[in-house]
Amino acid sequence: MKIKVSVPATSANVGSGFDALGLAVTLYNTATFEESDKLDISAADGTRIPRNESNLIYRSAKSLFDRVGKKMPPLKIVQTNPIPMARGLGSSSACIIAGLLGANRMLGDVLNTQELLTLATAIEGHPDNVAPALLGGLTSSVFEDGQVYSVKRDVDPSLCFAAIVPDYKLLTEAARAALPAQVPHKDAVYNLSRAALLPAAFCDGRHDLLHIATGDRLHQPYRIPLMPGSKEVFALAKECGALAVYVSGAGSTVMAVAERSGAEKFYAGLEQGLEALEGLDGCEAFTLLRLDADNTGATVE
């Protein structure tokens, strides 16, 4: 039996919702699983990946087998990885969810969605990416005493997204190391009040709130200095009509949000402007990904 899992890319934090909010977008990693006589891991698209037991999909699958007390058989796993790695688009979470869903289906769907989400969060460390990767849409999540509490809402389909991906990686460890150990009370209130507006801005058609709701003082001011060209990209996206611009996850991708009714002009302006920005110190090129929200989440066939 061959099992195929498809998992969307995700954009965590969404500005103000540090480590709590995330949304899924229409870019997908896939993985197929088959029992085999030996471990066989490969990438159909030529991406360089670990081909042994250190592979994150494999480790995530094994964690589920261990969780239910079953021995995992040797597997043939074939991955495709269009989600850029270490760019703030949830590539690690996509691997974790793929491994868990593949293993769960092999075992007859022994864990429910809540249990899968809790196990995924235990592996990843926080739920802001794994929740939308599994559930789709915009998710608000809390990890408390080993349990995940998550609410998913569908993102307004009249919104479109532009992921502006630079040619350099920004590892999550480095991005977290840049954050201060303490923040002023007023900055915490600033983010909390804006995060409360985010579901209305993204899900209820309150596009007038998008700019305000994605404002942030907890992480972006400390991470943007690690992202060459990002200040220029923020300015360009706003000039092109973006309703909101924020650092996707830990970076290095910048995500811009616009209304679909003006999408062609928006994307054309970005493409032209990014060409002019190429060659900036520390960043030679940008890739523009035209995306929509994914309200479905991961699928298993």
CORURDA-V933796 format. One record per pair of residues at least 4 apart in sequence whose ideal C-beta (glycine too) atoms are under 7 Angstrom apart, sorted by the first residue. I is the first residue (numbers start at 0). J is the second residue. Records with the same first field share a line. If there is no record, write none. Layout:
BEGIN
I = J, J
END
This chain:
BEGIN
1 = 31, 33
2 = 31, 32, 101, 104, 105, 299
3 = 29, 31, 300
4 = 29, 30, 97, 100, 101, 297, 299
5 = 27, 29, 297, 298
6 = 27, 28, 93, 96, 97, 132, 297
7 = 23, 24, 25, 26, 27, 132, 135, 293, 296, 297
8 = 24, 26, 82, 88, 89, 93
9 = 21, 22, 23, 88, 89, 92, 128, 131, 132
10 = 21, 22, 24, 88, 247, 248, 254
11 = 21, 89, 127, 128, 248
12 = 16, 17, 20, 127, 218, 248
13 = 20, 21, 22, 197, 213, 245
14 = 213, 214, 215, 243, 245
15 = 190, 193, 194, 197, 212, 213, 214, 215
16 = 20, 194, 197
17 = 190, 217, 218
18 = 125, 127
19 = 127, 139, 140, 141, 194
20 = 127, 137, 139, 194, 197
21 = 127, 128, 130, 131, 138
22 = 131, 136, 137, 154, 201, 292
23 = 131, 132, 135, 136, 292, 293, 296
24 = 160, 290, 291, 292, 293
25 = 290, 291, 293
26 = 81, 82, 288, 290
27 = 81
28 = 78, 79, 80, 81, 82, 93, 97
29 = 79
30 = 56, 76, 77, 78, 97, 101
31 = 77
32 = 74, 76, 101, 105
33 = 74, 75
34 = 72, 74
35 = 39, 73, 74, 75
36 = 73
37 = 73
38 = 73, 74
39 = 75
40 = 50, 54, 57, 76
41 = 50, 77
42 = 46, 48, 78, 80
43 = 77, 78, 79
44 = 79, 80
46 = 80
48 = 54, 78, 80
49 = 53, 54
50 = 54
52 = 57
54 = 58
55 = 59, 91, 94, 95, 98
56 = 60, 76, 78, 94, 97, 98
57 = 61, 76, 98
58 = 62, 98
59 = 94, 95, 98, 99, 122
60 = 64, 71, 98, 99, 101, 102
61 = 65, 71
62 = 66, 118, 122
63 = 67, 99, 102, 103, 110, 118
64 = 69, 70, 71, 102
66 = 118
67 = 106, 109
69 = 106
82 = 88, 89, 90, 93
83 = 88, 90, 164
84 = 90
85 = 168, 169, 170
86 = 164, 168, 251, 252
87 = 169, 246, 247, 248, 249, 250, 251, 252
88 = 162, 247, 248, 252
89 = 93, 128, 132, 248
90 = 94
91 = 95, 123
92 = 96, 123, 128, 129, 132
93 = 97, 132
94 = 98
95 = 99, 119, 122, 123, 129
96 = 100, 119, 129, 132, 133, 297
97 = 101
98 = 102
99 = 103, 115, 118, 119
100 = 104, 297, 299
101 = 105
102 = 106
103 = 108, 109, 110, 115
104 = 108, 299
110 = 114, 115
112 = 116
113 = 117
114 = 118
115 = 119, 133
116 = 120, 126, 129, 130, 133, 147, 149
117 = 121, 146, 147
118 = 122
119 = 123, 129, 133
120 = 125, 126, 129, 142, 147
123 = 128, 129
125 = 142
126 = 130, 140, 142, 147, 149
127 = 140
128 = 132, 248
129 = 133
130 = 134, 138, 140, 149
131 = 135, 136, 138
132 = 296, 297
133 = 296, 297
134 = 138, 149, 151, 296
135 = 151, 293, 294, 295, 296
136 = 151, 152, 153, 154, 294
137 = 152, 154, 198, 201, 202
138 = 149, 150, 151
139 = 149, 150
140 = 147, 148, 149
141 = 148
142 = 147
143 = 148
152 = 198, 202
153 = 202, 294
154 = 158, 201, 202, 292, 294
155 = 201, 202, 204
156 = 292
157 = 258, 259
158 = 201, 256, 258, 259, 292
159 = 257, 259, 262, 291
160 = 254, 256, 290, 291, 292
161 = 255, 266, 269, 287, 289
162 = 247, 252, 254, 288, 290
163 = 232, 252, 253, 255, 273, 285, 287
164 = 252, 285, 286, 288
165 = 228, 251, 282, 285
166 = 282, 283, 284
167 = 251, 281, 282
168 = 251
169 = 173, 174, 225, 226, 249, 250, 251
170 = 174
171 = 175, 249
172 = 176
173 = 177, 225
174 = 222, 225, 249, 250
175 = 249
177 = 221, 222, 225
178 = 218, 221
179 = 221
182 = 186, 187, 217
184 = 188
185 = 189
186 = 190, 216, 217
187 = 191
188 = 192
189 = 193, 216
190 = 194, 215, 216, 217
191 = 195
193 = 211, 212, 214
196 = 200, 208, 211, 212
197 = 201, 212
198 = 202, 203
199 = 203, 205, 208
200 = 205, 206, 208, 209, 212
206 = 242, 258
208 = 212
209 = 213, 242, 243, 256
210 = 242, 243
213 = 243, 245
215 = 219, 245
216 = 220
218 = 222
219 = 223, 245, 246
222 = 226, 246, 249, 250
223 = 229, 230, 246
225 = 250
226 = 250, 251
227 = 279, 280, 281, 282
228 = 232, 276, 279, 281, 282
229 = 233, 253
230 = 234
231 = 235, 276, 279
232 = 236, 253
233 = 237, 244, 253
234 = 238
235 = 239, 269, 272, 276
236 = 241, 244, 255, 269
237 = 241, 244
239 = 265, 268, 269, 272
240 = 257, 261, 265
241 = 255, 256, 257
242 = 256, 257, 258
243 = 256
244 = 253, 255
245 = 254
246 = 250, 253
247 = 252, 253, 254
257 = 261, 262, 265
261 = 265
262 = 266
263 = 267
264 = 268
265 = 269
266 = 270, 289
267 = 271
268 = 272
269 = 273, 287
270 = 274, 287
272 = 276
273 = 277, 285, 287
276 = 285
277 = 283, 284, 285
278 = 283
END
